[in-house]
Amino acid sequence: MNKQTDPNIKTIRFPITADSRLQKMADKCGLTRIDYFIAMVDYFYKSKKDPRDLNDELLKKELVKRTDTIIAFIKTMEEEMLRPLKKDGEKLIRALDKIIAFFNEQIIQFNADQKGLYKQQTETLNKVLQSVRGLEMSQTAAAKMKKHFSEILEYYIQAREQLGMGIMSKQADRDKLITHVRMQIEALRP
């Protein structure tokens, strides 16, 4: 294909100084002059920059505009979300401090009181238990004493009956029986 007969090929005339600079820039990028020129056109087309604007004012304005938009967004978020969140967090911390103070004042004191009451209750229950044991021992001793007393009484009744059968029972035998029964009653111990 001949370049001059191709309908897609256009020619541009420009000064030689511009051509030498174009060649230096193309060489620096490792491109041909035409490839470099096509890349330049694509760049300016896509970025919508004015190639005459050497300070890139349009880009600066766009950056400033976007930066202002981002700052405005951050300020809005701060006003709408962060400050109320911070206030709520501070309220929550104050409420937790109050709860902890109440807990320290009331609950811990209550637990200490309960420990004291529990200790008193334990001591009282131990005393009651000792008293119940003492009563049980007393009842057991009383039952034993009753049994011994019954045995002594039975012995006395039987001996008296035997003395009563004999018509001429001697007073000495009766006194001996009474003395013996009295000694056995005095010997009873709980």
ChimeraX attribute file (.defattr): number of C-alpha atoms within 10 A of each C-alpha:
attribute: neighborCount
match mode: 1-to-1
recipient: residues
	/A:1	5
	/A:2	6
	/A:3	9
	/A:4	10
	/A:5	8
	/A:6	9
	/A:7	7
	/A:8	7
	/A:9	9
	/A:10	8
	/A:11	6
	/A:12	4
	/A:13	6
	/A:14	8
	/A:15	7
	/A:16	9
	/A:17	9
	/A:18	10
	/A:19	13
	/A:20	12
	/A:21	11
	/A:22	17
	/A:23	18
	/A:24	13
	/A:25	16
	/A:26	17
	/A:27	13
	/A:28	9
	/A:29	10
	/A:30	11
	/A:31	14
	/A:32	14
	/A:33	17
	/A:34	12
	/A:35	12
	/A:36	18
	/A:37	16
	/A:38	11
	/A:39	13
	/A:40	13
	/A:41	12
	/A:42	12
	/A:43	13
	/A:44	12
	/A:45	11
	/A:46	9
	/A:47	10
	/A:48	11
	/A:49	14
	/A:50	13
	/A:51	12
	/A:52	7
	/A:53	10
	/A:54	7
	/A:55	9
	/A:56	12
	/A:57	12
	/A:58	14
	/A:59	15
	/A:60	11
	/A:61	11
	/A:62	11
	/A:63	12
	/A:64	12
	/A:65	12
	/A:66	12
	/A:67	12
	/A:68	12
	/A:69	12
	/A:70	12
	/A:71	12
	/A:72	12
	/A:73	12
	/A:74	13
	/A:75	13
	/A:76	12
	/A:77	12
	/A:78	14
	/A:79	12
	/A:80	11
	/A:81	11
	/A:82	14
	/A:83	12
	/A:84	12
	/A:85	13
	/A:86	12
	/A:87	11
	/A:88	12
	/A:89	12
	/A:90	12
	/A:91	12
	/A:92	12
	/A:93	12
	/A:94	12
	/A:95	12
	/A:96	12
	/A:97	12
	/A:98	12
	/A:99	12
	/A:100	13
	/A:101	12
	/A:102	12
	/A:103	13
	/A:104	12
	/A:105	11
	/A:106	12
	/A:107	13
	/A:108	12
	/A:109	12
	/A:110	13
	/A:111	11
	/A:112	12
	/A:113	12
	/A:114	12
	/A:115	12
	/A:116	12
	/A:117	12
	/A:118	12
	/A:119	12
	/A:120	12
	/A:121	12
	/A:122	12
	/A:123	12
	/A:124	12
	/A:125	12
	/A:126	12
	/A:127	12
	/A:128	12
	/A:129	12
	/A:130	12
	/A:131	12
	/A:132	12
	/A:133	12
	/A:134	12
	/A:135	12
	/A:136	12
	/A:137	13
	/A:138	13
	/A:139	13
	/A:140	13
	/A:141	14
	/A:142	14
	/A:143	13
	/A:144	15
	/A:145	16
	/A:146	14
	/A:147	12
	/A:148	16
	/A:149	16
	/A:150	12
	/A:151	12
	/A:152	17
	/A:153	14
	/A:154	12
	/A:155	14
	/A:156	16
	/A:157	12
	/A:158	12
	/A:159	14
	/A:160	17
	/A:161	11
	/A:162	11
	/A:163	17
	/A:164	12
	/A:165	9
	/A:166	10
	/A:167	7
	/A:168	8
	/A:169	13
	/A:170	11
	/A:171	10
	/A:172	9
	/A:173	13
	/A:174	15
	/A:175	11
	/A:176	12
	/A:177	17
	/A:178	13
	/A:179	12
	/A:180	13
	/A:181	17
	/A:182	12
	/A:183	11
	/A:184	12
	/A:185	15
	/A:186	8
	/A:187	9
	/A:188	12
	/A:189	10
	/A:190	13
